[in-house]
Amino acid sequence: MMIPQSESNATRCDRPLVLNALALSHQYARLLILPGDTVIDATCGNGGDTEFLAGLAGPDGHVIGFDIQAEAIARTTDRLQKAGLLERCQLHVASHDQMLERVKPGVRCVLFNLGYLPRGDHAIGTRAETTLPALDQALALLRTGGAVLICLYYGGDSGFEEYQAVLDYIRTIPVRQFAVQKIEMANATNCAPIFICCEKLKD
Ligand SMILES: C[S@@+](CC[C@H](N)C(=O)[O-])C[C@H]1O[C@@H](n2cnc3c(N)ncnc32)[C@H](O)[C@@H]1O
């Protein structure tokens, strides 16, 4: 069979496939999320991830978004409006450790893109004291076959406290109920972000 030039292996391998933590989280989200699903963006920021999740959830799906900064929710709202996706989204200026009070169980995917708002105040980043309770709540809200996806940044303005706390936390997640995967660069000389997937195997 003739393979069109644009789809041939030669063409695909000619450019680097940089699966960094964010790209991996999106690839996993594509595998997990079905049209009609309910998903959570735990850190809306500029709305790029919220828009992406809303596309995967489709017109019958729902995206519930959280950010503690009104500016982030305003940027996300604007972005979703321009993309025609706002109707399927519900956005909260609130900390993600309030998600259990605001979302019903049965969620397919919760995305945590941790750290600080790009083009914003680097001092208002995510912090272990709210991230860990939020991760607990996210795991509790998942349906079987759903997953919590985490992009974990460290070093620089993100520091190391949240990074260490999240790595310690994920080791305590019950193995009978969740499959927890961590993917990191083996040869990076800087603090390359880490991708984590916690998939719910059973209730
Ligand atoms: C790396 S940014 C998120 C990027 C975003 N998903 C995007 O596509 O642009 C991290 C965001 O987490 C937010 N944040 C910090 N603490 C939070 C908390 N406790 N609950 C929810 N969001 C929080 C910050 O305000 C910031 O906007």
The ligand as an ORCA input file, in Angstrom:
! r2SCAN-3c Opt
* xyz 0 1
  C       1.210     26.469     35.542
  S      -0.229     27.450     35.832
  C      -1.461     26.556     34.967
  C      -1.355     26.632     33.466
  C      -2.664     26.451     32.768
  N      -3.259     25.165     32.950
  C      -2.628     26.893     31.321
  O      -3.023     26.128     30.415
  O      -2.207     28.033     31.105
  C      -0.647     27.126     37.528
  C      -1.873     27.865     38.007
  O      -2.234     27.327     39.283
  C      -2.892     28.348     39.988
  N      -3.007     27.984     41.413
  C      -2.113     28.196     42.416
  N      -2.595     27.699     43.575
  C      -3.816     27.171     43.291
  C      -4.819     26.526     44.075
  N      -4.654     26.312     45.389
  N      -5.964     26.139     43.471
  C      -6.145     26.343     42.130
  N      -5.234     26.946     41.343
  C      -4.084     27.358     41.912
  C      -2.052     29.566     39.704
  O      -2.794     30.734     39.965
  C      -1.706     29.363     38.214
  O      -2.598     30.069     37.404
*
